[in-house]
C-alpha cells in the first residue's frame, strides 16, 4: 500500500508484499502491518520462554495457536474501528463469529498443550509434583524431629533406670526403702517414663498427623 492510502486508513502502513515472521517450527507466516509483526513475535517469544516444548507436534500446534491469536487480534481491531486496514467496511457479524470460533480453537489448543490457566495452576498448586515433594520433605523433617525427641526421652529414661538399678543392687533393704528404690518404686518410675514416651507420640499424632490427613 502506498503512503496516500495510509492517509485514509486509521492504521499503520500495511505492506502489499507482507512482512515475514518466523514461527516456532521454522515456517514463515506473512503479516500485514508492523504492529502485527511485533504482536506475533512477542507471542512467540513469550510462549517459548515460559514453556518447554520439544515434540514437533506440539511446536506445530504452537504455530497454529499464535497465528489464530494474531487473527483474533486483527479482527478484534477491525471490529473496534468498524473498518479493515484498507478503510473498507466490514461485516460485523461475520467477523464477530470468526473471533468467537477462533477463540474456542485457541482455548482448546492451550488446554491440549497445557498452557491454559487451569493447567498452570494445577502444575504450580498443591497437587503439583514440586509441591507434593516439598510437602513430603517437610513432613519427613517433622517426623524426624519427633523421632529425635523420642530417642532423647528413651536415653534419658534408660540412664535414670540404670542408676536406680545400680543403687538397688548395691544397697540393703533399709537403704532401698529410705531412698525409695524398692522394686515397686522402680516399676513406678518405669511406668512414668513409658507415659512420657507415649505422650510424645500422642502429641505428634494429634497435632501433626491429624493436620496431614486434613490436608490430603
Secondary structure as GFF3:
##gff-version 3
##sequence-region A 1 216
A	DSSP	alpha_helix	3	8	.	.	.	ID=ss1
A	DSSP	beta_strand	14	22	.	.	.	ID=ss2
A	DSSP	beta_strand	28	33	.	.	.	ID=ss3
A	DSSP	alpha_helix	34	50	.	.	.	ID=ss4
A	DSSP	alpha_helix	56	81	.	.	.	ID=ss5
A	DSSP	alpha_helix	92	113	.	.	.	ID=ss6
A	DSSP	alpha_helix	117	124	.	.	.	ID=ss7
A	DSSP	alpha_helix	129	170	.	.	.	ID=ss8
A	DSSP	alpha_helix	173	178	.	.	.	ID=ss9
A	DSSP	alpha_helix	183	204	.	.	.	ID=ss10
A	DSSP	pi_helix	205	209	.	.	.	ID=ss11
A	DSSP	alpha_helix	210	215	.	.	.	ID=ss12
###
